[in-house]
């Protein structure tokens, strides 16, 4: 019998395969670190943990890491006190120049050794495109109850070291990962948990964390999708949160971005726009290599389809390499140039973007949220 814990044991190998498929976490690109937006580096002289270590110990770490790719958490925990978080983050950024998913377990290790969220967040800063932070959040909430997570969500993402370093939406994405741990990989229950946020935009970003974790776990368990669009075709509130990570899989299955666009065009409403958004997100690596590809990626569909596609490409790309994102906007049709320029300025996880109405139905969310909170309250009173 395959258990959730067993799947988690092979998670890192799945991360590597999944990131190569996705292509948009920059692990498969050739972009020099110097050309990307530089991450924060937390060199706190008063922090004795932050030692650089010697080259021999670093070599030992690399050898053990390379033989533990399916479960590197113990290796990170072993070497973290000696080498320090910065040295291990430097290693990941050299090997995987984006290292988002690969740094999740390092973030978990940093929290497990500090047992303090504020300290762990400071050591991660924004490095590995905030993947380290997402690992901290996952570990911090991993042993919490479902109700306890819901009770703390809003406050956790709007106070303390978290808000000093990260956008609230980025924190919400991290809590989506955490909810998948709390619910043992149940994305439906996790998506209901995301409704614990009071703002719809935060709920949506939380959903992106849920589905990112879902696709990683699917890869780890080698689960075969029930249909070409699964599981996104069953997501009624935030299909775009799912298609963001489904797009690369569709691209591989259907053979080309044009084929994906044709498949998206057969859908309606939120499903259709979510699909086009996923197409854009899947193209980030391609547009990073050649910004002119933006001419073809988001050239079909309605105006609304093209808007969410452009945002799918540009918001994340601008986080990684703002210069390439601006270059890509030069190849967007004139009618969407302002959308593209705003996406460059806003980057990922903005809460005030005016196009959110294209991603979800506020009335439907309100109804589901009321039902979920009533159920949680009933369970609390029952105990």
KAPELIN-V374465 format. One record per residue. N is the residue number from 1. PSI is psi in whole degrees, -180 to 180 (* if undefined). OMEGA is omega in whole degrees, 0 to 359 (NA if undefined). Layout:
n = [N & N]
psi = [PSI & PSI]
omega = [OMEGA & OMEGA]
This chain:
n = [1 & 2 & 3 & 4 & 5 & 6 & 7 & 8 & 9 & 10 & 11 & 12 & 13 & 14 & 15 & 16 & 17 & 18 & 19 & 20 & 21 & 22 & 23 & 24 & 25 & 26 & 27 & 28 & 29 & 30 & 31 & 32 & 33 & 34 & 35 & 36 & 37 & 38 & 39 & 40 & 41 & 42 & 43 & 44 & 45 & 46 & 47 & 48 & 49 & 50 & 51 & 52 & 53 & 54 & 55 & 56 & 57 & 58 & 59 & 60 & 61 & 62 & 63 & 64 & 65 & 66 & 67 & 68 & 69 & 70 & 71 & 72 & 73 & 74 & 75 & 76 & 77 & 78 & 79 & 80 & 81 & 82 & 83 & 84 & 85 & 86 & 87 & 88 & 89 & 90 & 91 & 92 & 93 & 94 & 95 & 96 & 97 & 98 & 99 & 100 & 101 & 102 & 103 & 104 & 105 & 106 & 107 & 108 & 109 & 110 & 111 & 112 & 113 & 114 & 115 & 116 & 117 & 118 & 119 & 120 & 121 & 122 & 123 & 124 & 125 & 126 & 127 & 128 & 129 & 130 & 131 & 132 & 133 & 134 & 135 & 136 & 137 & 138 & 139 & 140 & 141 & 142 & 143 & 144 & 145 & 146 & 147 & 148 & 149 & 150 & 151 & 152 & 153 & 154 & 155 & 156 & 157 & 158 & 159 & 160 & 161 & 162 & 163 & 164 & 165 & 166 & 167 & 168 & 169 & 170 & 171 & 172 & 173 & 174 & 175 & 176 & 177 & 178 & 179 & 180 & 181 & 182 & 183 & 184 & 185 & 186 & 187 & 188 & 189 & 190 & 191 & 192 & 193 & 194 & 195 & 196 & 197 & 198 & 199 & 200 & 201 & 202 & 203 & 204 & 205 & 206 & 207 & 208 & 209 & 210 & 211 & 212 & 213 & 214 & 215 & 216 & 217 & 218 & 219 & 220 & 221 & 222 & 223 & 224 & 225 & 226 & 227 & 228 & 229 & 230 & 231 & 232 & 233 & 234 & 235 & 236 & 237 & 238 & 239 & 240 & 241 & 242 & 243 & 244 & 245 & 246 & 247 & 248 & 249 & 250 & 251 & 252 & 253 & 254 & 255 & 256 & 257 & 258 & 259 & 260 & 261 & 262 & 263 & 264 & 265 & 266 & 267 & 268 & 269 & 270 & 271 & 272 & 273 & 274 & 275 & 276 & 277 & 278 & 279 & 280 & 281 & 282 & 283 & 284 & 285 & 286 & 287 & 288 & 289 & 290 & 291 & 292 & 293 & 294 & 295 & 296 & 297 & 298 & 299 & 300 & 301 & 302 & 303 & 304 & 305 & 306 & 307 & 308 & 309 & 310 & 311 & 312 & 313 & 314 & 315 & 316 & 317 & 318 & 319 & 320 & 321 & 322 & 323 & 324 & 325 & 326 & 327 & 328 & 329 & 330 & 331 & 332 & 333 & 334 & 335 & 336 & 337 & 338 & 339 & 340 & 341 & 342 & 343 & 344 & 345 & 346 & 347 & 348 & 349 & 350 & 351 & 352 & 353 & 354 & 355 & 356 & 357 & 358 & 359 & 360 & 361 & 362 & 363 & 364 & 365 & 366 & 367 & 368 & 369 & 370 & 371 & 372 & 373 & 374 & 375 & 376 & 377 & 378 & 379 & 380 & 381 & 382 & 383]
psi = [131 & 120 & 164 & -41 & -39 & -41 & -41 & -28 & -27 & 19 & -42 & -38 & -38 & -38 & -46 & -46 & -41 & -41 & -38 & -38 & -47 & -44 & -10 & -1 & 7 & 3 & -22 & 8 & 171 & 15 & 122 & 146 & -34 & -20 & -9 & 165 & 121 & 133 & 162 & 148 & 123 & 83 & 89 & 110 & -26 & -7 & 106 & -18 & -30 & 71 & 149 & -21 & 172 & 169 & -33 & -43 & -38 & -39 & -40 & -43 & -47 & -41 & -45 & -37 & -44 & -24 & 4 & 31 & -25 & -21 & 76 & -5 & -48 & -32 & -44 & -45 & -36 & -44 & -12 & -45 & -31 & -44 & -30 & 157 & -41 & -42 & -42 & -36 & -39 & -44 & -48 & -40 & -30 & -40 & -41 & 90 & 61 & -45 & 29 & -63 & -34 & -22 & -3 & -48 & -27 & -42 & -40 & -41 & -40 & -42 & -41 & -28 & -26 & -33 & 29 & 119 & -45 & -46 & -43 & -41 & -39 & -39 & -35 & -40 & -135 & 17 & 158 & 47 & 45 & 8 & -35 & -45 & -42 & -35 & -39 & -47 & -44 & -46 & -38 & -33 & 0 & -31 & 5 & 160 & 162 & -47 & -35 & -37 & -47 & -38 & -25 & -7 & -57 & -47 & -41 & -39 & 1 & 12 & 163 & -154 & -30 & -50 & -21 & -23 & -39 & 153 & 146 & -38 & -33 & -40 & -42 & -40 & -44 & -38 & -27 & -43 & -46 & -41 & -35 & -29 & -45 & -38 & 8 & 43 & 16 & 99 & -29 & -46 & -38 & -40 & -36 & -37 & -37 & -25 & -5 & -23 & 145 & -23 & 138 & -38 & -40 & -37 & -42 & -48 & -35 & -42 & -33 & -34 & -39 & -49 & -29 & -45 & -37 & -45 & -34 & -45 & -36 & -42 & -39 & -38 & -3 & 34 & 133 & 132 & 142 & -27 & 171 & -27 & -4 & 146 & 5 & -29 & -13 & -6 & 114 & -29 & -47 & 63 & -31 & -31 & -31 & -48 & -21 & -37 & -11 & -26 & -43 & -37 & -40 & -41 & -46 & -43 & -38 & -16 & -20 & 158 & -33 & -39 & -37 & -44 & -40 & -38 & -41 & -37 & -17 & -6 & 173 & 155 & -134 & -35 & -45 & -49 & -36 & -40 & -45 & -35 & -42 & -36 & -46 & -44 & -37 & -20 & 2 & -49 & -40 & -43 & -33 & -42 & -38 & 93 & -26 & -19 & -16 & -26 & -38 & -33 & -47 & 40 & -7 & 170 & -177 & 173 & -42 & -41 & -44 & -33 & -51 & -28 & -47 & -44 & -34 & -39 & -53 & -38 & -48 & -42 & -39 & -31 & -36 & -42 & 93 & -35 & -43 & -35 & -43 & -38 & -38 & -37 & -24 & -18 & 9 & 144 & 151 & -37 & -23 & 7 & -40 & -36 & -44 & -46 & -39 & -37 & -36 & -45 & -41 & -39 & -158 & 151 & 27 & 144 & -12 & 11 & 138 & -11 & 7 & -26 & -17 & -12 & -24 & 164 & 112 & -38 & -43 & -39 & -44 & -42 & -46 & -39 & -42 & -40 & -41 & -44 & -36 & -39 & -42 & -45 & -39 & -41 & -37 & -44 & -33 & -27 & *]
omega = [178 & 180 & 177 & 179 & 179 & 177 & 181 & 179 & 179 & 186 & 186 & 177 & 177 & 177 & 182 & 180 & 184 & 179 & 177 & 177 & 184 & 177 & 188 & 175 & 172 & 178 & 182 & 180 & 179 & 185 & 178 & 179 & 182 & 180 & 181 & 174 & 186 & 177 & 175 & 178 & 190 & 177 & 181 & 185 & 182 & 185 & 184 & 179 & 187 & 175 & 183 & 180 & 179 & 186 & 180 & 179 & 178 & 177 & 177 & 177 & 182 & 179 & 180 & 178 & 182 & 179 & 182 & 185 & 180 & 181 & 186 & 184 & 179 & 179 & 176 & 182 & 181 & 188 & 183 & 181 & 183 & 184 & 181 & 183 & 183 & 181 & 180 & 175 & 175 & 180 & 181 & 182 & 175 & 184 & 182 & 188 & 179 & 169 & 184 & 184 & 182 & 183 & 179 & 184 & 173 & 176 & 177 & 180 & 179 & 178 & 183 & 180 & 180 & 185 & 179 & 185 & 183 & 180 & 181 & 179 & 180 & 181 & 177 & 187 & 180 & 190 & 186 & 181 & 176 & 178 & 178 & 178 & 180 & 176 & 177 & 181 & 179 & 181 & 182 & 182 & 188 & 181 & 182 & 174 & 179 & 181 & 180 & 177 & 180 & 183 & 186 & 191 & 185 & 182 & 183 & 185 & 183 & 181 & 170 & 185 & 180 & 183 & 177 & 186 & 191 & 172 & 178 & 180 & 177 & 175 & 180 & 176 & 178 & 178 & 173 & 174 & 183 & 179 & 177 & 174 & 181 & 183 & 180 & 173 & 179 & 186 & 178 & 178 & 179 & 178 & 174 & 177 & 179 & 179 & 174 & 173 & 182 & 181 & 182 & 181 & 178 & 177 & 179 & 182 & 173 & 178 & 178 & 176 & 177 & 185 & 173 & 179 & 179 & 182 & 175 & 180 & 176 & 180 & 181 & 182 & 183 & 178 & 180 & 180 & 180 & 178 & 184 & 182 & 182 & 0 & 188 & 182 & 178 & 180 & 187 & 184 & 186 & 181 & 179 & 178 & 178 & 183 & 176 & 182 & 177 & 187 & 181 & 178 & 178 & 179 & 180 & 184 & 185 & 170 & 182 & 176 & 177 & 179 & 177 & 179 & 179 & 178 & 178 & 183 & 179 & 181 & 181 & 169 & 182 & 178 & 181 & 182 & 176 & 179 & 178 & 176 & 178 & 175 & 179 & 182 & 180 & 184 & 186 & 181 & 180 & 180 & 175 & 180 & 183 & 183 & 181 & 178 & 178 & 179 & 185 & 191 & 185 & 187 & 184 & 180 & 178 & 176 & 179 & 178 & 183 & 178 & 183 & 175 & 179 & 179 & 177 & 178 & 199 & 184 & 180 & 180 & 179 & 175 & 185 & 183 & 185 & 179 & 178 & 178 & 178 & 178 & 179 & 180 & 178 & 182 & 177 & 179 & 186 & 184 & 183 & 183 & 180 & 176 & 181 & 180 & 178 & 178 & 176 & 181 & 186 & 186 & 185 & 167 & 173 & 181 & 188 & 184 & 188 & 184 & 181 & 179 & 177 & 186 & 182 & 180 & 185 & 180 & 179 & 178 & 181 & 180 & 181 & 181 & 179 & 180 & 180 & 181 & 177 & 179 & 179 & 180 & 180 & 178 & 179 & 180 & 181 & 181 & NA]
